[in-house]
Amino acid sequence: MARTNPFQFIQQVRAEAARIVWPTRRETGLTTVMVMIMATLFATFFFTVDLIVRFALEQILNFAS
C-alpha cells in the first residue's frame, strides 16, 4: 500500500469532505418522523405478539395444572 505524506493526506481528506452531500433540514425532519412512526409500529407489533404469546402460555400452563 502506497504511503502518502501528511500534506497529501490532508489534501485528500479535504477533497473527500468537499464531496459530502448533507441532507436538507426538510429531509432530516422527514427521516426523523419516519423513524418515529416505524419505531411506534414495531413497538405496537411486538407488544401485541407478547400479549398473545403470554396469554397462550398461561392457558397451556393452567390447563396442565
N, C-alpha and C positions, 0 to 999 in steps of 0.2 A: 504494500500500500504506500503510495507516494506521500511524503511529508511536505507540508507547506509551512512557510514561516508565519509567525503571528500576524504580520501585516496582511498577508494574503488571506489568512483565515478570517480576519475581521472584515475584509472586503467581501468575502464570500457570504459571511453571515448577514451583512448589510444588504447584499443583493437578494438573498433569500427572504429577508424580512420585508423588503420592498414588494415582494410578490404576494404577500399575505392579503387576503380579501376578508375584511372583518364584516360580520353581519350588521345590518342596519338596526336601529332601535326598534323598528316595527317587527323585523324578523326575530329579534331576540324576545320581544314581548309575545309574539305568536307561538314561538317554540316553547316558552315558559308555560303559557296557557295549555298547550297541547300536552306537555309533560304532566301538568297537574291533573288534567282530565284523565289521562291514561292511568296515572297512579291511583286516582279515585276509583276508576273502573276495575282495576286489578285488585285493589283492596276489597271492594264490594264482592267481587267474584270469589276471592279466597275466603272471605268471611262467610259467605253463603255455603261454599263447599265444606268449610269447617263445621258449620252448624249441622249440615246434612250428615256428615260422617259421624259427628258426636251423637246425634240422635239415633243413627243406625246402630252404633256400638252400644249405646245404652239399652236399646231394645234387645239386642243379642244377649248382653250380659244379664238383663232382667229375666229373659226367657230361660236362660241356663240355670238361674238360681231358684 
